[in-house]
Amino acid sequence: MQCQLSVHDDSDHFGLLTDDCAYGAALWLRWLGADETQLVLLPDCPAAAPGPDGDGCCLFADHAEQHTWDDALEEVSCTG
C-alpha cells in the first residue's frame, strides 16, 4: 500500500482501504513509520474540482495537502 497524499513533510501516511462504509466516509489505514498503524474511519473530503462537471476529491476531509485533481504528476484513483 502506498500513501495517497501528495508529497508531504508530515510523518503520517494514509492509504484507502475501502469506501464501502457509511455514506460520506471511508476506512483508511494510517501509519507512522514501519511499526505503528491504525484503522481510521474518516469523512470524505467535500471539495469538488472547478468546473460544471468537477470530480470530487478522493481524499478525506481536512487533509492538509492538495486535492486529488491538483496532483498533475501522478494519476490518483479513488478505488485504491
GROMACS elastic network, one bead per residue, 0.5 to 0.9 nm:
[ bonds ]
;  ai    aj funct       b0    kb
    1     4     6  0.89332   500
    1    15     6  0.64440   500
    1    16     6  0.86386   500
    1    80     6  0.86992   500
    2     5     6  0.89622   500
    2    13     6  0.83138   500
    2    14     6  0.77989   500
    2    15     6  0.61129   500
    3     6     6  0.80512   500
    3    12     6  0.89553   500
    3    13     6  0.52704   500
    3    15     6  0.50423   500
    3    16     6  0.84065   500
    3    30     6  0.88028   500
    3    31     6  0.89956   500
    4    13     6  0.76466   500
    4    14     6  0.60496   500
    4    15     6  0.55596   500
    4    16     6  0.74020   500
    4    59     6  0.77641   500
    4    68     6  0.88387   500
    4    76     6  0.76464   500
    4    80     6  0.84499   500
    5     8     6  0.72524   500
    5    13     6  0.72065   500
    5    14     6  0.68730   500
    5    15     6  0.82584   500
    5    59     6  0.77798   500
    5    63     6  0.81414   500
    5    64     6  0.88177   500
    5    65     6  0.67953   500
    5    66     6  0.77979   500
    5    67     6  0.86542   500
    5    68     6  0.82452   500
    6    65     6  0.64403   500
    6    66     6  0.65859   500
    6    67     6  0.84823   500
    6    68     6  0.81101   500
    6    71     6  0.68599   500
    6    74     6  0.88636   500
    7    65     6  0.80878   500
    8    11     6  0.80420   500
    8    64     6  0.88108   500
    8    65     6  0.71634   500
    9    12     6  0.87800   500
   10    13     6  0.78370   500
   11    31     6  0.83913   500
   11    32     6  0.60092   500
   11    33     6  0.72474   500
   12    30     6  0.67872   500
   12    31     6  0.59558   500
   12    32     6  0.51829   500
   12    33     6  0.79703   500
   13    29     6  0.81313   500
   13    30     6  0.56159   500
   13    31     6  0.53543   500
   13    32     6  0.65167   500
   13    33     6  0.85551   500
   14    28     6  0.63303   500
   14    29     6  0.55732   500
   14    31     6  0.65764   500
   15    27     6  0.89031   500
   15    28     6  0.56197   500
   15    29     6  0.52233   500
   15    30     6  0.67139   500
   15    31     6  0.86105   500
   15    80     6  0.76890   500
   16    19     6  0.76329   500
   16    26     6  0.74290   500
   16    27     6  0.64327   500
   16    29     6  0.63857   500
   16    30     6  0.89827   500
   16    59     6  0.83277   500
   16    78     6  0.80991   500
   16    79     6  0.78163   500
   16    80     6  0.58693   500
   17    26     6  0.77016   500
   17    27     6  0.55663   500
   17    28     6  0.52147   500
   17    29     6  0.64420   500
   17    39     6  0.89116   500
   17    79     6  0.86845   500
   17    80     6  0.70961   500
   18    21     6  0.71838   500
   18    26     6  0.59496   500
   18    27     6  0.53554   500
   18    28     6  0.71328   500
   18    79     6  0.76644   500
   18    80     6  0.78865   500
   19    22     6  0.82173   500
   19    23     6  0.86677   500
   19    24     6  0.86541   500
   19    25     6  0.67738   500
   19    27     6  0.62527   500
   19    28     6  0.86740   500
   19    78     6  0.86621   500
   19    79     6  0.78127   500
   20    23     6  0.81439   500
   20    25     6  0.83329   500
   20    26     6  0.67797   500
   20    27     6  0.80727   500
   21    24     6  0.79626   500
   21    25     6  0.60404   500
   21    26     6  0.54934   500
   21    27     6  0.68801   500
   21    41     6  0.83485   500
   22    25     6  0.56930   500
   22    26     6  0.73892   500
   23    26     6  0.83102   500
   23    43     6  0.88400   500
   23    44     6  0.89150   500
   24    42     6  0.86271   500
   24    43     6  0.57124   500
   24    44     6  0.53136   500
   24    45     6  0.84825   500
   24    46     6  0.87057   500
   25    41     6  0.65737   500
   25    42     6  0.54546   500
   25    44     6  0.50594   500
   25    45     6  0.88293   500
   25    60     6  0.78222   500
   26    40     6  0.83423   500
   26    41     6  0.56584   500
   26    42     6  0.56584   500
   26    43     6  0.64736   500
   26    44     6  0.67517   500
   26    60     6  0.77957   500
   27    39     6  0.68632   500
   27    40     6  0.58044   500
   27    42     6  0.64700   500
   27    43     6  0.89676   500
   28    38     6  0.84153   500
   28    39     6  0.58660   500
   28    40     6  0.52935   500
   28    41     6  0.61923   500
   28    42     6  0.70327   500
   28    60     6  0.88414   500
   29    37     6  0.68536   500
   29    38     6  0.58814   500
   29    40     6  0.62962   500
   29    41     6  0.88420   500
   30    36     6  0.84009   500
   30    37     6  0.55387   500
   30    38     6  0.53266   500
   30    39     6  0.62614   500
   30    40     6  0.68943   500
   31    34     6  0.74433   500
   31    35     6  0.79009   500
   31    36     6  0.56227   500
   31    38     6  0.64680   500
   31    39     6  0.88752   500
   32    35     6  0.71015   500
   32    36     6  0.53925   500
   32    37     6  0.64585   500
   33    36     6  0.63827   500
   33    37     6  0.84275   500
   34    37     6  0.81623   500
   42    60     6  0.59657   500
   42    61     6  0.71793   500
   43    46     6  0.86062   500
   43    59     6  0.89068   500
   43    60     6  0.56149   500
   43    61     6  0.56017   500
   43    62     6  0.88682   500
   44    47     6  0.89007   500
   44    57     6  0.80063   500
   44    58     6  0.74151   500
   44    59     6  0.63299   500
   44    61     6  0.51840   500
   44    62     6  0.89568   500
   45    48     6  0.85391   500
   45    56     6  0.77099   500
   45    57     6  0.59353   500
   45    58     6  0.70099   500
   45    59     6  0.56771   500
   45    62     6  0.69506   500
   45    63     6  0.77803   500
   45    67     6  0.86340   500
   46    56     6  0.70923   500
   46    57     6  0.71105   500
   46    60     6  0.82668   500
   46    61     6  0.66513   500
   47    55     6  0.86879   500
   47    56     6  0.59506   500
   47    57     6  0.58016   500
   47    61     6  0.85248   500
   47    67     6  0.79098   500
   48    51     6  0.86572   500
   48    53     6  0.88760   500
   48    54     6  0.54975   500
   48    55     6  0.54862   500
   48    57     6  0.58830   500
   48    67     6  0.87014   500
   48    69     6  0.88886   500
   49    52     6  0.86739   500
   49    53     6  0.79208   500
   49    55     6  0.53971   500
   49    56     6  0.62612   500
   49    57     6  0.72592   500
   49    67     6  0.83329   500
   49    68     6  0.88768   500
   49    69     6  0.66640   500
   49    70     6  0.85956   500
   50    53     6  0.78747   500
   50    54     6  0.54241   500
   50    55     6  0.83266   500
   51    54     6  0.52341   500
   51    55     6  0.89730   500
   55    58     6  0.86861   500
   55    69     6  0.79370   500
   56    59     6  0.88607   500
   56    67     6  0.88588   500
   56    68     6  0.84186   500
   56    69     6  0.85220   500
   57    60     6  0.79988   500
   57    67     6  0.56427   500
   57    68     6  0.54429   500
   57    69     6  0.69601   500
   57    78     6  0.84219   500
   58    67     6  0.76347   500
   58    68     6  0.60783   500
   58    69     6  0.87343   500
   58    76     6  0.81343   500
   58    77     6  0.75130   500
   58    78     6  0.51144   500
   58    79     6  0.86179   500
   59    62     6  0.88859   500
   59    63     6  0.70943   500
   59    67     6  0.71615   500
   59    68     6  0.70116   500
   59    78     6  0.79044   500
   60    63     6  0.60539   500
   62    65     6  0.88509   500
   63    66     6  0.79183   500
   63    67     6  0.82623   500
   64    67     6  0.89904   500
   66    69     6  0.79432   500
   66    70     6  0.57773   500
   66    71     6  0.67700   500
   67    70     6  0.53699   500
   67    71     6  0.70815   500
   68    71     6  0.56294   500
   68    72     6  0.85321   500
   68    75     6  0.82979   500
   68    76     6  0.63995   500
   68    77     6  0.85857   500
   68    78     6  0.89017   500
   69    72     6  0.69511   500
   69    75     6  0.84626   500
   69    76     6  0.80371   500
   70    73     6  0.88899   500
   71    74     6  0.61505   500
   71    75     6  0.73160   500
   71    76     6  0.78914   500
   72    75     6  0.69141   500
   76    79     6  0.89339   500
   76    80     6  0.82656   500
   77    80     6  0.57826   500
